[in-house]
């Protein structure tokens, strides 16, 4: 009887940890570049041409970002800061 209770308690603990981890992960936010609609960016861009939210002028500009739930950026078609910076720098070289 005691072993069944111990197993049930251990199983409940493991299941609870999984739920708590999922909840904690959903609370974390990440900057996602390249998904902001014009005028809907969250802050400064990679180019340094503005430093405020809502100042993007083009949809899905790789240099603009929005905060999204952690782990969802790639699913939304966006980029990490490192990826966006690499793409942006390549675009700058092509334009010059």
N, C-alpha and C positions, 0 to 999 in steps of 0.2 A: 504494500500500500504506500509506504513512504517513498519507494523508488518511482512509482507512478506520479506522485505529487512532484518529486524532484524533476522528473523528465518534463512534466507539464510546465513547471515554473521556468525551466531552462528554455523550452520552446517558446514560451510567451515572451521571455526576455529577448531572444533573438529576433522574433517578429517585431517587437516594439522598437528595437534598435534600427531595423530596416525602415520602418515608417518614420521615425524621427530623422534619420539621415535624408530621406526623400523630402521631408518638409523643410529641413535646414537648407538643402541644396536649392529648393525652389525659392527661398528667401534671398539667396545670393544673386547679385546682379553683375553683369559684365557689359563693357562697352562693345557695341557691335557696329562696325564701320560699313558703309555702303548700303544701308537699308532705309535711311531717313528720307522722307518725302521733303520737297522744298518747303522751307519754313518750319520744319518739325524736328530739326536736330536738337540735341540736348546741351551742347556747349561748343567750345572752341574747335576749329578744324585743324587738320594736319598742316595746311598751307600757312596758317597763322594770319589769315586775312580777316578773321573776326574772332571774338572771344566770348560770344554770348549765344544762348539758345535761340532758336527760331530765325537764325540769319542765313541758313543755307538757301541757295537760289535754284538748285537743280535736284531733281529726284535721284536718289540712289548714288549720290556723289561718294566715291570711295574715301574721300577725306573727311566726310561728316559721319557722326555717330549718334546712336541712341542707346540708352540703358535698356537691357533686356534681361529676362530671367536667366540665371547661370545655365550654361550648357545648351542654349537654344539658338545662338547666333548662326552657326553653320546651317541649321535647319531653316533659318529665315533667309538664307542666301547671302549672309554677311561675312565679314572678315574680322580677324583679331587686329589689334593695332599694328603688330609686326607685319602681318600680311598686307594690310592696307597701305602701310608706309612703303613697302617694297613695290607694290603696284603703282602708287602715286609717284614715287621717284622714277620708275620706268616711264610713266606717262610724261613726266617733265623732261626727260632726256629725249623722248621722241618729238616733243613740241619744239625743242631748241635746235 
